Amino acid sequence: MSYIEELRKSREKPQVAFQEFALSTGRFSDYLFCFWEGKDNAYYVPRIKRFTNNYHSIKCGGRAQVLAVYELIINKSEYDNYKKGFFIDRDFNEPLPPKNPPIYETPCYSIENLYVSVEVFKEILKNELHLSEVSDTAFEVCVKLFVDRQKEFHSATNLLNAWYACLIEIRNKEGLQTGAKLDDKLPKDFVEFSLSSISSNYDLEKIKLTFPNATPINEDVLNVKIVEFSSCEQRLVFRGKYEMQFLIKLIQLLLQDANNAKTTLKEKINFAFGDGSSISNEQAINIFEGYAETPESLIEYLKTIIEK
């Protein structure tokens, strides 16, 4: 591990986040202290600013680190009167039991899932790709492509999501590490993308070869999860970073078609980020933040902690 990586990891330790909080209380005594995972602040901050400009961000690393910082703070009564907000993704975990002070947990897998509804996509079409819902026939063409391809994408990624969800259940119940570290994007060649179709190109054996250190999963248990995931609200339940990859990839395919092949869209589309090929998951969170869904549970949580 390089020095830079070691430094980044050290900053994600719960004790470091706690120390930042403790040192900041004197300077920002009446502020809302916000603790969150990774880069999630790009989604939360604009929503917090609807209620207050007096907030202080503290990044904690992942979900487990936020929860660890929470435990460090609530066990010290001298910090009881400070305004605090804790924000975590649910991932494939069971919902947290009620906490006092409360913790905000996404009602879906992660914040990325709040970017991938058809309503959000329509907003992106109107405001980023500059298509008129009234006068551009391409608008409805794009919406139908989104709906059809998203359905196929969920079918193509059901097995991988179910497999990883089983790993998380084993970890939570038995204390075993998953043995599998997932990237922001799907494993290479697992899913084939085009405007005309999205299909899977993997099976359980390919998953095992790609993640050789993963904890073994009983296939009967996996099959039950596959059936469960076949009938759930997949855009909310499935892994958020993969859902965001689908959104980014579809936008890229639409831009490529409109600006080159013109097989589906006949007129060129202007997009501030070129052909979209350089957009990362993190950048997409920033670019499309204004169109993402805001759950009512988040509004209620912010009201509760800010009016404390």
N, C-alpha and C positions, 0 to 999 in steps of 0.2 A: 504493500500500500504506500502511495506517495505521501509526501509531507502535506500537500494540499488536501488530499483525501482524509488524512488523519485529523487535520485541523477542522475540516467540515464535520467529521464524525464527532469530534469532541464538542462542537457547538450544539449538537443534537442531543447531548446527554441531559437527562432531566435536571440534574443538579445545576447545570449551567443556566438553563432557562429559569430555574427557581432563583438563582443568584441575581440574574438580571431583574427579575420581578422585585426582589427584596431591595436592591439598590435603587430601583426606579420609584418606589412608593413615596419617597421623600420629595422627589421632584414633580411627580404627577399624582399627587394624593387624591384628587377628585376625578381622575380619569377612569375610563373603563379599560381594564387590562385584558387583552385578548390573547388566548393561547390556542395555537392551531398547528395542524400538520403541514409540513413542507411549504408549498407555494399556494395553499388554499386561501391565503389572505386576498389574493387577486379577485376572488369571488365574493368574499365576505365583506371586505372593507367598504365598497360602494353601498352595500345594504346597511351597514352600521352607520354610515355617514348620513343616511336618511333620518337618523335619530340624534346623532351627536358627532361633533368633530373632535371631541376630547377622548381620544382612545390611544392606547399604546400597544403595538404589536409585539408578540413574543413567539417566535417559531420554535417548536419543540422537537421536530423530527417526524416520527410517525404516530399512529394512533396510540400505541403502547406508551410512548414518551409523554404524550399529552396527559394520559391517565396517571402516569407516574408523577408528573408535576402537580396534578390535581391533589393527589394523596399527600404530597409534601406540604402543600399550602393549607389544606383544610385541617391538618393536624397542628397548626400553629394559630392559636386564637388571636394573636396580635394582628392577623391579617383579615379577620372576619368582616370588618367594616369597609373594606375596599371593594369596589365594583369589579367583578371578574366574569369573563366569559370563556368557556372551554368548548372548542369546536372539533368534532371528530367525524370521520366517515364510518359508516356501519360495516362496510365490506361484507364478508359472508358470515359475520357474527350474529348471534341472537341479540335483539335489542337490549340495551342497558336497562337495569331496573332504575326506578326514580332515584335521583341523587339530591342531596341538599348540602351546598348550593347545587343548582342544576347544571347538567352538561348538555350541550346541543349535539345530537347525533343525527346525521342525515337520514331521512326516511327512505332513502335508496342506498345503493352500494356506495356511491361517493358523489362529490359535487359534479363530476363530469357527466353523470347521468341526467343532471338537470339541464344539459345543453342539447339533448338529442331527441326531443319531442318534435312532432311535425309542426307544431305551432312555433317553436323556436326556429326551425328550419325556414319557415315562411318569412320570419323576421329577417333572417340572414339574406334570403333572396331579395327582399325589398330594400334593405339598407346597406348591404355589402356588395351584392351583385347587381343592384339597381334595376331589378325587374319589377314592372308594374303588375299588381294583382288584377287590374282591370283591363289594361290594353296590351299586355304581352302574353301571347299564347304560350310562350316558353315557360311562363310561371307555373301553370297547371301541369305541364309536361314534367317539370322538375319535381314538383310535389308528388306526382304519381311515381316517378322514378325513386324518390326517397322512400315512400311507403313500401313499394315492392321490393326494393333492394334491402331495406332494413329487415323486412320479414325473412328474406333469404339469409341475411347475415346472422340473424339470431338462430336460425336453423343450423347454419354452418358452425357456429361457436357454442352450441348447446353442450356438446360433449366436453369441450375444454373447460367451460365454466363449471359444469357439474363435477368434473374431476377435481378441479381446484377447490370447490366448495367442500367436497368430501375431505380433502387434506386439512382444511381449516377446522372442520368439525372434529377430526381426529386430534389435531393440536389442542383444541380447546377442552376436549373431554379427557384426553390421555396425557397431555403435556408433552407430546412428541413434536419435534420440529418438522415442518413440511418437507424440507429437503429440496424445495423447488423455489427458485427466485424468478419471478416473472418480470419482464421488461414492460416499458410503456406500450410497445407494439406486440402484436401477435408473433409467435415464432415464425421465422421465414418459411414461406411456401405452405403454411397451414391452410390459408384461405386465399382463393383466387377471386380478384375483383375485376369487374367490368361494368359498364353501364347496362349491358343486356342481362347480366346475371352475376350472382355471388354464390360460390360453392366451396365446400370443404375439400381439403386434399390431405386429410390425416385420419388416423384411427387411434385406438387406444395403444397399440403397439408403437406407433410413431411418437405418441406422447411419452411413453416410457423410455424410448431411445433418446428423446430430446432432454428429458429430465431424469437421468439415470439414478440420481440420489434421492428421488422422491420417496416418501413413505408409501409402502404398498397399500392398495385399496381393494377391499373385497368387491368383486364385480357385481354381486347381487345388490350391495349397498349403492354402488355407482349407478346401476340401472334404475333403482328407485329414484335417485336424485335426477337422472335424465328425464324420467317421466314427470317428476315434480316441476322441473325447469321448462318442460314443453308447454305447460299451461299457466305459467306465472306471467306477470307483467314484465317481460324480459328486459325492456329498455331501462327499467328501474332496478331490477335485480342483478343483471349481469355486470361483470367487471367494467367499471366506468372508463378506464383508460382504453379498453378495446372499443367501447361504444364511441368514444371520442375519435378513435382512429377511423372508425367507419364514417363518421361525419366529415372528417378532413379528407379522407380518400374520395368520398362521393363528390365533394366540392372540386377536388383536383380533376376528377374524371369529367365533370361537367365543363370546367374551364378548358380542358384539353380538347374536348369535342367542339365546343363553341368557337374556339379560336383556331382550330386546325381542321379536323375531319369533317365537322358540321353534319354528321349523320343523324344526330338527334336535335341539336339546337342550331338553327340556321344563321344566327347573328352573333357577332363577337360580343363577349362579356368582359367588361372592365372590372378588375379587382385590384384593390390597393396593394395586395401582396403577390402580384404577378400571377403565376400559374398555380400558386398554393403549395408547390412542392417542398418549400422550406419551412412550412408551418409545423411546429412541434406541439405536443400536447399542452405544454406549459404556455406557449404563445396563444394557442386557441382559447385557453381559459381567459386570457387577457382580452383578446380581440373580440370574442363573442359574449363577454360578461354581461353586457347591457341587455342581451336578449334571453339569457338563461332564466329558467323558472325560479321563483322565490317561494318556497313552501310557506304556508300559513303558520306552520309550527316554528319556523325561523323568526317570523315577524313577532309572534307571541313571546318567544324566548328573548329577543332583543328588548322588547318592551319591559319584560320582567327584570332583566339584569340592569338595564339603564335607569329605570325608575326606582331601583332599590334604595 
